Amino acid sequence: MALQITVTASPERVDAAAQIWAETTAARDGDEDVAPLELARPLIRAVLDSSPRSVLLVADDGGLTIGFAAVEPCGPGSEEQVIAEVRYVGVSPRVWGEGVGRRLMAAVPDVLAEAGYEQAVLMVYTDNTRAVRLYEGLGWRVQGVPAPHPRSGKLEQLYVLDVVR
């Protein structure tokens, strides 16, 4: 695999990220129905449109996007914030277990530090053991106690990572 991690917001990469998000969440949740691009695209687009400091990292293999992370400034006055929130992360289920997620998320701290962030946060469902292992293995720390997701009711855990090195 000739994996390349880049920062981009081109429309075709946004669509690829949205498609991966739809496929990933369906696979994670055991749902046979994959959301159409028209429903997934606005989720990724909203993160990127929320601030000029938002970032889309993509993992490409030979020009094919197989993973992504969509990140935006966190909190009120987000243009001045030094905390970034990793809102969406996805790896195509076709390449699960091949290290794409690890390489993608390992690139996040350097990209965010270069963009002026000092810390990153993300939320993950507590029953998403693959993601929990990945984040903890990369140094993300649990903060607080799990809380129900506002829409699904599933328990989510906040994780924090210092990105200034």
C-alpha positions, 0 to 999 in steps of 0.5 A: 500500500502506497499510503499518502496523508494530505490536507485538502478540501477539494470537492472530490475529496470531500465527497470521498470522505462523506462516502467513507463516513456513510460506509464506515458508520453502516459497517460499525453499526451493523446496518446493511443500508449505507446512507446516500452521499446527499445525506453524508456530504453535509456532515463533512461540509459543515465541519469544513465550512465552520471555519477557515481553520478547519482541516480535512486530512485524507489518506490516499492509496494510489489516488484513491481516498481510503480514509479521512479526518475532519477537524474544526476549531473547538468552542466559542470564538473558535477563530482564536481557539487553540483546541481542535475537535476531530469531528469525523474519522473514517476508514473504508471498511475494505481496508480495516485492519491494514493500519490506515487509521493508525497512520492517519491519526498519527499525522493529526498532531503534527498537522494541528500543531502546524496550524497553531492548535495546542490540543485536540479533542474527540468523542468516541462511542464507548462500544467502538472498541477498535477506535478506543484501542487506536486512540489510546494507543496513540496517546489520547487520554480519557477525560471525564465520564462517558455521557449519552450521545444527544441523538443516539443515546449511546455512551460516548467518551471524550478524549484529549491529546496535546499536539504541541511538541 
